[in-house]
Amino acid sequence: MTKNAISDHLKQINERIGQACVQSHRNNGDVSLVAVSKFHPADSVIEALKAGQRLFGENRVQEAASKFPQLREHWPDLKLHIIGGLQTNKAQEACQIADVIETLDRPSLSLALEKASQKLGSLPDLLIQVNTGNEPQKFGIALNEADSFIEDSLERFGDKIKGLMAIPPFDEPPKKHFQMLARLAKRFGLKEISMGMSADFEDAIAEGATLIRVGTAIFGSRPSKDSV
Ligand SMILES: *Cc1c(COP(=O)(O)O)cnc(C)c1O
């Protein structure tokens, strides 16, 4: 992927975000683009930074740690979201490198994050990942446990809980999952709704997404072993 391709793609995506906002009568500023750079080298991230992109998403703590701390020295306003399933033994490192963890999805991770925040004296903002499709193999709190987990998380972390995140099942139209997530967020008065990827971010914007996570449409395809 050449640098021009990445900046061209970013321009196109931002135009499409603008159009989707117009169509759904939303303010452009209410939707933020998370550029998902997993499996792509730091050079690609740098090209995106040079094109003005500041918000990035990575799935794996290890990979994020190998790219982003150095980049922050040159781009102090860079923001990093962890968007992949988080192991409890990576919670502390995630807290050290991320501005937002989008994948709080179980009580054991809450405990690990609480411990890390006590040790570090700080905590990233948090989104709760909801398994809207109730898929057994997927990350995210199950729908029937979501209410009580959100309540517990609000009690534990207060206004560090900024919103909800979901990845709809691949074999279903995403719209009803987007609507489910948006309704749930609204019910709890949570502002951030992270949903929509390369293939469906315009639909997600129509349903109220405030964060869209776009990888392939910006950086090109990833190695096929990565199915997410
Ligand atoms: C990889 C990934 C994305 C980006 O997917 P694309 O289809 O490449 O846009 C978004 N969200 C999560 C959680 C991901 O793992």
The ligand as an SDF file (V2000), in Angstrom:
LIG
                    3D

 15 15  0  0  0  0  0  0  0  0999 V2000
  -10.4120   -5.6900   12.3070 C   0  0  0  0  0  0  0  0  0  0  0  0
  -11.5020   -5.0360   13.0280 C   0  0  0  0  0  0  0  0  0  0  0  0
  -12.2000   -3.9680   12.4530 C   0  0  0  0  0  0  0  0  0  0  0  0
  -11.9440   -3.4510   11.0650 C   0  0  0  0  0  0  0  0  0  0  0  0
  -12.4960   -4.3020   10.1270 O   0  0  0  0  0  0  0  0  0  0  0  0
  -12.4860   -3.9360    8.5490 P   0  0  0  0  0  0  0  0  0  0  0  0
  -13.5030   -4.8310    7.9780 O   0  0  0  0  0  0  0  0  0  0  0  0
  -11.1070   -4.2080    8.0750 O   0  0  0  0  0  0  0  0  0  0  0  0
  -12.8480   -2.5020    8.4350 O   0  0  0  0  0  0  0  0  0  0  0  0
  -13.1840   -3.3710   13.2300 C   0  0  0  0  0  0  0  0  0  0  0  0
  -13.4720   -3.7930   14.4730 N   0  0  0  0  0  0  0  0  0  0  0  0
  -12.8250   -4.8140   15.0550 C   0  0  0  0  0  0  0  0  0  0  0  0
  -13.1770   -5.2330   16.4320 C   0  0  0  0  0  0  0  0  0  0  0  0
  -11.8340   -5.4760   14.3460 C   0  0  0  0  0  0  0  0  0  0  0  0
  -11.2030   -6.5050   14.9210 O   0  0  0  0  0  0  0  0  0  0  0  0
  1  2  1  0
  2  3  1  0
  2 14  2  0
  3  4  1  0
  3 10  2  0
  4  5  1  0
  5  6  1  0
  6  7  2  0
  6  8  1  0
  6  9  1  0
 10 11  1  0
 11 12  2  0
 12 13  1  0
 12 14  1  0
 14 15  1  0
M  END
$$$$
